[in-house]
Amino acid sequence: MRRPSRSKGFERGRHSDKTVELLLGWHSVGEALAARRRRIHALVVRRGAASPELTAITRRAAELGIPIREADAHELAQRAGPNDRSSVVGLEAGPLPELEIDALCAGERGARVLVALDGVEDPQNVGAIARVAESAGVQGLILQTRRGPPLSAATSRASAGAIEWLPVARVTNLPRALDQLKQEGFWVVGADLHGVSLFELPDRVLQGDLVVVLGAEGRGLRPLVSSLVDHPVRIPMNGRVESLNVATAAAVILFDLLRRASRAEIPLGDDSPG
């Protein structure tokens, strides 16, 4: 699985600059500053805070011409909400752009990998999946309009900032989108408890352009989505539990695809380790 290059026009997508949210956490703030895919309004620093990490981030913001302002701990805590009372830095920024699905299809044919989520609505799960997908070199993430969470500050933080880099398309009809991708030459790989063991499938079955579809925990893939799957795969389990968290399942499947792709790039006949 090769990491795709970002195409020109990557930033063109649906978004509104009316929404301003506060990204919190070193990773979210740092990656948003590096990726520059959001409209950035200001860096907010807790008054009196000092650390090498904070110095580096404020220096980077100054280089980019981004306003920097101080806030007391109470203001940051109020804006952070009950789940985060310890942040010392935040970034006031607009939303991430959401692209059309055909924008995710750019890149080298035969090496494109996408991830589509069917009914995964928890921002923590979506963020964790985005972190895995970006790390594995996935080209883009497909979310549903009605059954997918917004690309919020919580999602960015759960992804450790990975969502700041990962292209995202949102579709109203996932089966129709999968059918479109199949016409574009993609094979659909679906996580399915009753599918073929992932570790028993030969490499040739999981080569080419792939879209990996993951369903909500408990429900799995909906019947219409499942009917479009070319390769249903299950992760073999040796313990007593029957399934994994959806983000963990994504990690197993995507990094197994990455392993297979890396092995496929070894010249034919060269089996030596050195």
TORMARKE-520017 format. One line per 3 residues: number of its first residue (from 0); their letters; for each residue x, y, z of C-alpha. Coordinates in steps of 0.001 Angstrom, whole numbers. Example, Ala and Ser with C-alpha at 12.3 -4.5 7.8 and 13.67 -1.06 7.14 Angstrom:
# TORMARKE-520017
0	AS	12300 -4500 7800 ~ 13670 -1060 7140
# end
This chain:
# TORMARKE-520017
0	MRR	0 0 0 ~ 1842 3093 -1209 ~ 1206 6413 486
3	PSR	-514 8492 -2195 ~ 590 11963 -3176 ~ -1854 14767 -2453
6	SKG	-3278 15968 -5732 ~ -3712 19566 -6823 ~ -7151 20851 -5959
9	FER	-7160 18654 -2845 ~ -8600 21474 -766 ~ -11662 21987 -2948
12	GRH	-14603 20599 -1016 ~ -17741 21404 903 ~ -17236 23377 4071
15	SDK	-18433 26523 5796 ~ -16255 29137 7443 ~ -19135 30160 9710
18	TVE	-18244 27467 12225 ~ -15268 28108 14466 ~ -14247 25456 16967
21	LLL	-11404 25063 19408 ~ -8980 22238 18685 ~ -7257 21056 21842
24	GWH	-4202 18929 22508 ~ -644 18994 21206 ~ -1280 16556 18365
27	SVG	-4451 18167 17029 ~ -3019 21675 17187 ~ 370 20706 15782
30	EAL	-1029 18675 12876 ~ -3625 21326 12014 ~ -853 23938 11840
33	AAR	1234 21632 9659 ~ -1556 20504 7324 ~ -3171 23970 6935
36	RRR	-6415 22495 5594 ~ -8545 24577 7947 ~ -9021 28339 8059
39	IHA	-7064 29180 11210 ~ -8146 32174 13271 ~ -5942 32188 16363
42	LVV	-3688 30139 18625 ~ -4919 30249 22228 ~ -2327 29725 24988
45	RRG	-3015 29306 28695 ~ -1627 32274 30575 ~ 1567 31433 32448
48	AAS	2127 28098 30716 ~ 5635 27285 29525 ~ 7250 24241 27938
51	PEL	9510 23402 24957 ~ 6448 22050 23096 ~ 4534 25282 23663
54	TAI	7507 27360 22532 ~ 7748 25354 19312 ~ 4017 25701 18542
57	TRR	3897 29443 19254 ~ 6987 29959 17094 ~ 5346 28046 14243
60	AAE	2124 30049 14574 ~ 4098 33302 14520 ~ 5938 32186 11366
63	LGI	2575 31565 9700 ~ 1224 34953 10754 ~ -1433 33441 13011
66	PIR	-2597 35648 15911 ~ -1649 34369 19356 ~ -3625 35268 22435
69	EAD	-3551 34248 26065 ~ -6489 32851 28014 ~ -6813 31964 31656
72	AHE	-7262 28370 32760 ~ -10959 28929 33512 ~ -11759 30062 29954
75	LAQ	-9932 27121 28397 ~ -11600 24683 30784 ~ -15041 26076 29968
78	RAG	-14480 25811 26237 ~ -12930 22360 26525 ~ -15929 20860 28291
81	PND	-16022 18228 31046 ~ -13707 15758 29280 ~ -10657 18004 29115
84	RSS	-9635 20358 31897 ~ -5856 20287 31455 ~ -5155 21706 27996
87	VVG	-2646 24541 27759 ~ -2989 25254 24051 ~ -5865 25431 21589
90	LEA	-6433 26451 18002 ~ -9471 28444 16919 ~ -10162 27121 13434
93	GPL	-12849 26538 10871 ~ -14038 23084 9765 ~ -12154 20601 7647
96	PEL	-13213 20427 3987 ~ -15264 17446 2861 ~ -14623 16288 -692
99	EID	-16626 14621 -3422 ~ -15990 10880 -3660 ~ -14332 11122 -7067
102	ALC	-11630 13319 -5505 ~ -10568 10309 -3426 ~ -10012 8238 -6574
105	AGE	-7051 10285 -7773 ~ -3699 8546 -7637 ~ -1935 5544 -9058
108	RGA	-4333 2869 -10250 ~ -3738 -498 -8624 ~ -2377 1083 -5440
111	RVL	-5437 2966 -4170 ~ -6966 2029 -819 ~ -9996 3700 745
114	VAL	-11945 3072 3948 ~ -15747 3393 4118 ~ -17750 3365 7352
117	DGV	-21279 1983 7459 ~ -23126 3331 10482 ~ -20065 4076 12638
120	EDP	-21289 7144 14530 ~ -19033 7462 17595 ~ -16509 10323 17058
123	QNV	-13950 8453 19175 ~ -14167 5403 16915 ~ -14063 7490 13746
126	GAI	-11047 9378 15066 ~ -9244 6174 16001 ~ -9990 4672 12570
129	ARV	-8715 7838 10881 ~ -5467 7556 12864 ~ -5005 3950 11752
132	AES	-5967 4687 8145 ~ -3623 7632 7751 ~ -768 5674 9344
135	AGV	-1339 2767 6935 ~ -1242 5058 3891 ~ -4951 4950 3077
138	QGL	-5951 7477 430 ~ -9232 8606 1920 ~ -12119 7993 4308
141	ILQ	-15784 7788 3298 ~ -18453 8760 5833 ~ -22229 8821 5578
144	TRR	-24242 12003 5769 ~ -26844 10639 8205 ~ -24897 7962 10064
147	GPP	-21492 9610 10359 ~ -20348 12175 12941 ~ -19085 15641 11987
150	LSA	-15343 16167 11674 ~ -15283 17905 15025 ~ -12529 18882 17419
153	ATS	-13294 15667 19338 ~ -12723 13600 16207 ~ -9427 15369 15552
156	RAS	-8244 14753 19080 ~ -9282 11077 18985 ~ -7263 10721 15774
159	AGA	-4193 12362 17374 ~ -4392 14911 14564 ~ -4370 12331 11741
162	IEW	-7749 13525 10428 ~ -6076 16858 9649 ~ -4247 15077 6806
165	LPV	-6687 12375 5712 ~ -9058 13307 2853 ~ -12708 12682 3755
168	ARV	-15755 12389 1495 ~ -19302 12263 2840 ~ -21997 10447 873
171	TNL	-25762 10285 1261 ~ -26018 6762 -162 ~ -23177 4389 694
174	PRA	-24320 1487 -1550 ~ -24460 3863 -4510 ~ -20989 5171 -3647
177	LDQ	-19588 1634 -3440 ~ -21154 795 -6797 ~ -19486 3901 -8251
180	LKQ	-16126 2789 -6859 ~ -16589 -707 -8288 ~ -17119 869 -11703
183	EGF	-13857 2764 -11100 ~ -12040 -549 -10675 ~ -12131 -918 -6890
186	WVV	-12719 -4258 -5171 ~ -14829 -4069 -2011 ~ -13432 -5779 1094
189	GAD	-15941 -6033 3934 ~ -15368 -6902 7574 ~ -17757 -9801 8198
192	LHG	-17880 -12231 11114 ~ -18936 -14950 8669 ~ -16379 -14142 5983
195	VSL	-13187 -15922 4965 ~ -10299 -15729 7428 ~ -8181 -12699 6571
198	FEL	-4997 -14659 7191 ~ -5973 -17483 4831 ~ -6679 -15344 1777
201	PDR	-3901 -15450 -839 ~ -2191 -12166 -1687 ~ -3590 -12122 -5230
204	VLQ	-7150 -11810 -3868 ~ -6305 -8604 -2006 ~ -4369 -6817 -4727
207	GDL	-5376 -3823 -6807 ~ -7578 -901 -5816 ~ -9491 -1682 -2628
210	VVV	-12174 -84 -490 ~ -12401 -1574 3014 ~ -15895 -1306 4507
213	LGA	-16403 -1467 8266 ~ -19797 -1628 9960 ~ -21055 -486 13320
216	EGR	-20248 -2677 16286 ~ -23030 -5141 16953 ~ -24947 -4505 13712
219	GLR	-22107 -4992 11249 ~ -22711 -4195 7592 ~ -26252 -3544 6442
222	PLV	-27637 -6112 3966 ~ -27546 -3812 930 ~ -23950 -2819 1685
225	SSL	-23006 -6438 2328 ~ -24428 -7454 -1059 ~ -21809 -5262 -2759
228	VDH	-18846 -6819 -968 ~ -16497 -8790 -3218 ~ -14327 -10199 -440
231	PVR	-15955 -10663 3001 ~ -13177 -11188 5539 ~ -13139 -12029 9224
234	IPM	-10351 -11651 11721 ~ -9668 -15058 13297 ~ -10220 -15030 17068
237	NGR	-8627 -17500 19459 ~ -10113 -16107 22666 ~ -13615 -16186 24115
240	VES	-14811 -12847 22750 ~ -16360 -12932 19291 ~ -15362 -9560 17884
243	LNV	-13042 -6572 18187 ~ -13690 -2877 18572 ~ -14208 -1440 15058
246	ATA	-11060 689 15255 ~ -8993 -2322 16336 ~ -10468 -4373 13501
249	AAV	-9548 -1577 11091 ~ -5960 -1683 12332 ~ -5666 -5446 11839
252	ILF	-7116 -5385 8312 ~ -5331 -2280 7051 ~ -1913 -3231 8324
255	DLL	-2315 -6723 6927 ~ -3013 -5093 3544 ~ 57 -2912 4036
258	RRA	2145 -6003 4818 ~ 883 -7749 1681 ~ 1549 -4684 -503
261	SRA	5069 -4309 873 ~ 5758 -7969 180 ~ 4369 -7674 -3351
264	EIP	6897 -4933 -4146 ~ 9844 -7322 -3598 ~ 11249 -8258 -7034
267	LGD	10087 -11664 -8230 ~ 12513 -14408 -7205 ~ 14157 -12264 -4513
270	DSP	13278 -14054 -1296 ~ 16467 -13229 531 ~ 16256 -10938 3579
273	G	19377 -9018 2692
# end
